Amino acid sequence: MTTPAHPSGRPAHPTLAQAFPYWLKLGFISFGGPAGQIAMMHQELVEKRRWISEHRFLHALNYCMLLPGPEAIQLAIYIAWLLHGITGAVMAGVLFFLPAFVILSFLAGIYLAFGDVPMVMGIFQGIKPAVVAVVLFAAWRIGSKTVRNGLLLAIALLAFVGIFFFDVDFPWIVLAAGVLGAVGGKLWPEKFKSGGGHHASDKQYGPALIDDDTPPPAHAAFSWGRLAGMTASFVALWAVALWSMHGQQTLYDMGDFFTRAAFLTIGGAYAVLPYVYQGAVEHFHWLSGTQMIDGLALGETTPGPLIMVVTWVGYMGGVSQSVLTNKIAAGLAGAAVATFFTFLPSFLFILAGGPLVERTRGDLAFSAPLTGISAAVVGVIVNLAVFFAWHTFWPQAAAENPFAGSFQWWAALITVASFVALWKYKVDIMKVIAACALLGLIHAVIA
C-alpha cells in the first residue's frame, strides 16, 4: 500500500478488505499514548499511503480534540468513516481497542491467579512508583499546553482544591470549569481562545486520496435529520444493551457508570481516572486502590488507548462481585460491559456529531468552556498523582491514619528518577516502567 513520496497522481481508493489489515495492525502497535498513536497514523496514512492529506488529517484531529473520549481512536474512526462510511468506522474503532481488550483481560486473569506470588508482587512494587511519575509527567505535559495564563492557573488550582480537600465529584468540577470558561470567554476572550497547537506543516507528500480540495463524501454531509436519526439509533442501541443486563445489578451498574464516564473524558484518560476511581473503588467496591494502580501500570505498557484501563476495572469487578459462577467468564463479562459502554459514545460523537462540531470549531462560545475544562483537568490530574503517591509511599496508610507505617524511601527515589527520565531525558514510558519493574523484582529477590 506504500506509494512514492511525490507521484503524479492520487492513490486508488482502498477497498474495505484492503483497509482491514492496516487498522488491525494499528491496534497491535498503538503504544505510546495518544501522541504516539496519532504520530503512527500520520506517518502511515498521510506520508506513506496518502489516504488523507496533511491539512485534512489535522482538521479531523482538531475535531477530535474538542470531543470527550480518546482522541486517537476517534481520529481512526473519523478517517475510516470518510473512507468507507459507517462500516469502515466501526471496523477501525473496534480493531483499535480489540487487541488491548484481549491482552488486558488475559493479564487480569493472571494477576488474580498469581498476584500474591512474592516475585510478582515485587514487580508491581517497582511499577507503582513509576506510575506516580507518569501521572505527574502527564500533569506537567498537559498543563504546559493548556494553563497559559493566570486565569487558567486559578481554575486549575480551584479544581485541585475542590477534589482534594472537599471531595467534590468530578462531574461538578467539569461543570463549574465549563461555566467559568464560558464567562471568561466573554470577559477576557484573548485568555480563553482555544490553542490546540495542531497546525498544518509545510511538508508535502504528494496528492492524497482525500486531498485539501476533495469534497466530503455524501455520507459525511451534515443535516439535522441525519443527526437526529443517528443519535436516536445510538440511544436505542445503548438502551437495549443496558436493559438486557437488568437482571444482573453489577453489570447494569457498570453499563450506567461507564456511559457517564465516557462523557467526562475531556482532556484524556488521566482526566477521567479520578472519577473512575471514585466510582469503581470507593462507591461500588469493584476493586481495591492497589488493584487500580496496578491496572493503570499495565495499561501504560499495552497497546491501545490508556482508557482501556476500564477493561481491567470491569474484569476485576466481574470477578469480585461474582456476576457469573465461573471466574473467567465473570471477569470477561465485566470487561466486555465496561469496554462497550466506554467506547460507544466515541462512535456516536464522530458518526452523528462530527459535522456539527466542524461547524462550530473556532467559535469562542463553543471553545472557551472547553478551555476552562482543560485547565481544570490539570488540577484533577495532580490530585490523582497525590493520591497514587500517598498509597505508594505509605502503603499501610488509611483515611483515619493517613501516615501510618514507615515511609517507603526506595519507592520515592524510583518516582523521582522516573520523572527525571521522562521529563529531562524524554525516555519512553514503557522503557521507564519496564526498568522499574526490573528494579522491583531485584528488590523482592534480595529483600
N, C-alpha and C positions, 0 to 999 in steps of 0.2 A: 504493500500500500504506500510505501515511501515514494515520493516524487522528487525530481530535481529541484534545486533551490530556486531557479528562475526559468521555468519552462515558458513556452509561448502561449499555452492555453490553460484553461481551468481543468482541474481533475474531474474525472467522471463521478457521477453521483453513486456512492456505495449502496449496495442493497442492504437490507436488514441483516441478512446472513453474513455479509462481508463486515458489517459493523460489530456483530456479536463478539468475535474474538478479541477485539480491542477493549470493549467495555468489560469483558471477563478478566482480561489481563490487568486492567486498571484496578479492579477490585483486589487483586492479589499483590500488587506492588504499590498501593497507595499509602505508603508510610510518610512520616514527616509532618503530620498535621495538615491543616487546610492550605498553608503556604506551599508546602511541598507537593500536595496533590494538585493544586492549581498550576504550579510550575510544570508538573508532568504533563498535564492536559495541554498546556500552551505549547510545549515542545513538540508533542505528537500531533495535535490537531491543527495548530497554526503553522508551525515551521515545517514539519515533515509531510503530513498528509494533505494539508491545506484544505481541510473541510470547511474552515471558517477563517475569516480574515482577522488581523490583529485588532482592528477597531471594533468589529462586531463581537469578538471574544471579550474584550474589555467592557464593551457596552453591556453584554449579558452578565458579566461578573458584577458590575455596579448594581444591576437589578438585585442580584442575589445577596449582595452585601446589605441591602435595605430590609431584607426579609428575616423573620425568625427562622431558625434552623441552621444546619450545617451548610455553609455556602458552597463548599466543594462539590458535594453530591447534588445540590440544587443546580450548580453550573453544568454538571454532567447531564442531568435531567433536561435542562433547558436546551443544550446543544443537540442532544438526541431528539428532542421534541421538534426542533427546527428541521432536522434531517428526515425524521421518519414518523412524526406525529405522536399520538398517544402511545402507540405500541412501542416505538423506539424509546420514549421517555420512561415507560415502565421497565423495559428491559435494562436500560442503562442504570436506572436508580436501584433496582433490585440487585444487579450484578455488582454494584459499587459496595453494598454492605453485606452481601451474602457470604463471602469468604470470612470476613471478620465475625459474623454471627456463628459460623461453624467452628472457627478457631476458639473464640471466647467461650462458647458452650462446652467445648471439649476441655479447655483449661479449667473451667469452673468445676466440672466433674472431677478432674484430677485433684484440684485444690481441696475439695470437700473430702476426698478419699485419703489424701496423703498430706494435707496441710499441717498436721500436727507432728510430722516427722521432723526431728531436730534440724537436719540439713536443709529441708525445705523452709522451715521457719527462719533459719539463718539467712537464706537468700532473700526472703521478704523483709527481714530486719535491715538488710542493706539497701533494699529498694525504697523503703518508706522515706528515709531522709532525702533521697534523690527526688521523690515526688514533691516534697516540700519546696525544694529548689526549683523544680519545674513550674509549680504554680506561682511562686514568687516571680520567676522569669516571665511568665505569661502576663502577670500584672504589670511588670515594668514595660514589656513589649507593647501591650495594648495601650497602657497609659501614655507612653511616649508619643503615640499616634493620635490619641483621642483627647487627652487632657491638655489642651493647647493654651489655656489662659486661666486666670484666677477664678472666674465664674464656674468653669467646668471642674476645676480642682475642688471648689467648695461643694459642688454636687457629689463628687466622688467621696469626699470626707463625710458628708451627711449620710451617704449610703452606708459607709463603713460603721459609723456611729449607730445608725439605726439598727443594723442587723447584728452588730457585735454586742452593744450594750443593752439594747432594748428588745432584741429578738424579733424584730419586725419581719413579717413574712415577705419573701422575695417579690411576689406579685404586687404588693403595696409599694415597695421600693421602685419597681418599674413604672407603676402608675404615677407616683409622685415625681420621679425624674422626667417622665414624659410631659407632665404639666409644667414643671419648671423650664423644660426646654422650649415648650410652646410659648410661654410667657417671655422667656429670654430672647426668643427669636423675634418677637415683636419689639422689645425694648432695646436690645443690643444685637441687631441682625448680623453684624460682622463677626461677633464672637460665637455665633451658633450656626454659621454656614457649614454645611457638610463638607468635610475634606477627607475623602477616602484614600487619596493617594494613588488611585488606579487611573493612570493616564496612558494614553497610547504612546508607544515609542515610534521612532522614525524608521525602524527596521522594515524592510520589505522582503517578503518571502515568495513573491510571485502571485499571480491571480489565484483567488480562492474560490471554492465551490459556492460558499455563502460569502460574497465579497461586500465591500462597502456600499456598492450601488445595487446589490441584489435585493429586490423587493421581498418582503416577508411572504412565506407561503400562505396559501388560503387558510390553512388550519391555525395560523398564528395571528390572524386578524382579530382585533378586539370588537366585541359587541356586547351590549348589556344582556341580550338574550342568551348569548353563549356563556357569559359569566354566570348568570343565574342558573342555567342548566347544568354547568359543570359543578358549581357549588352544591346544588341540590343532589347531584349524583354522589358526591363525596360524603355529604351529610347522611344520605341513605345508607351508603356502604359502612360508614362509621357506626350508625345506629344499629344496623343488623348485626355487625360484628360484636358490639357491646351487649346487645340483647341476647346473643347466643351464649353468653357466659353468665347470665343472670343467676343460674343455679350454683355457681362457684364464686363465693364472695371475694376471695383473694384475687382471682383473675379479673373479676369485674372491677374491683378497686384499682388494679393495675391499669386496665384499659382507660378508666376515667382519669387516673393520676397522670399517666404518661401523655395523654392527649393534652392536658393542661400544661405539662412541662414543655411539650413541643412548641406551644405558642409563646413560650417565655425565653426561648434560646436566642434572643437578640444579643449579639456580642460573642457568640460561640459557645462551645460546650462548657468552658470554665464558668461562664456567667450563670448557667442553669444548675450547675452541680450543687451549690448550696441549697437550692430548692429541692433537688432530688434527695439530698442528704436529709433535709428536714422531714420530708415525707416518708422516704423508704426506711430510714434508720430510726428517727425519733417518734414518728407518728404510727406507721404501720408495723415497724419492727421486722421488716423482711430480712434484714441482715444487720451485722454489727458495724460500728465505725471502723474497726480494724479491717473487716472484710471489704468495706467500701474503699479504703485506701489501697488495699491490695488489688482490687479490681481496677482502680484508676491506673495503677502502675502497669498492669498487664495491658490495659487499653492503650497506653503510650507505646507499647512495643509490638502491637499487632497492626495489620493493615486496616484501612477504613477510617471513618470519622471517629474522633475521640468520644463523641456522644454515644458510641457503641457500648460504652460502659453500662448503658441501660440493659443490654443483653445479660451482662454479669449480674446486675441487680435483680432482673427478672428470674434468672436461673436460681440465685440464692433464695429469693422469696418463694419460688415454687416449691423448693425442697423444704425450707424451714416451716412453711405453712401446710405442707403435705397436701397439695392440691390434687395429687394422684397417689395411688398406693406405691407405685414404682418410683424410686427417687430420680432416676434418669429421666423418665417420662415427665415427672413433675417439674424438674428443672427446665427441660426443653419447652414445656407448655408455658411456664412463666417467662422464659427468654423470648419465645415467639410473640407472646402478647405484648410484652414491653417494647420489642423492636417494631412490631407492626404499628402500634398506636403512636410511637415516637416519630416514625417516618411518613406516615400517611399525610399529615399536613404539608410536608415539603412538596409532595406531588400536587396537592391542591394549590399551593401558593404559585407554582410555576404554570400548571396547566390552566388554571382558572384566573389567577391574579396577575400573571406576568405582564400581559399587555397593559393592564391598568396601572401597574407600578411604573411602566415605561412612560406613560402619560404624565405621571406626577413627579418623576425624577427631576431634581433640580429645583422643585418648588419648595421654598423655605418653610411654608406652612406644614409641609409633609416631613422635611428633613430635620428641622430644628428639634422636634420632640425626640427623634432617634439620636440626635447628637447628645441631648441630655441623658438619655438612657445609656448610651455608650460610655459616658463619663461615670455614671453610677455603677456600671459593670466593673470598673476598675476597683472601686471600693469594696464591692462584693467579693471579687477575686482575692483581694488582700485579706479579707475576713476568712476566706476558705484556707488560705495559706497559714494564717494564725491558728486556725482550728487543727489543721493537719500537724503543724509543728507542736502544738500542745500535746496531742496524742502520741507523737513520735518521741519527743524529748522527755515527757513524763508519762510513760505507758501505764503506770498504776493510778494516774490521776482520775478524779471524778468530780462532778459538779459541786458536791458538798465539800470536797477537799481538793482544790484544783492543782496543788503542787505536791501531792502525795508521792512518796517514793523518791528515789535518787534521780538526779538529772543525768541524762544519757549524753555524756560529753562526746563520745565517739560518733554518735548519730548527728550531733550538732556540727562536728567537724566535717562529716560527709556532706551535710547540707551546704555548708559554706563552700567547700571545694567544688561541689556540683554546680552551684550558682556561678562561681567564678569561671568554670569551664564553659558554661552555657553563655554567659554574658560577655566575658572578655575574649575567650578563645573560640567562640562560635562552634563548639563541639556539638555534634549531632545528639539529639535527645536519646535516641536508642543506644548509642555508644555510652553515654553517661549512665543510663540505667543498667546496662549490661556490666559496666565496670563496678558499679555499686553492688550489684547482685553478687559478683565475684568476691568483693570485699566482705559482704555479709556471710558468704559461705566459708571463707577463710576464718573469719571471726568465730563462727559456730564450731569449726573444727578445732581451733586452738584454745577456745574458751574452756 
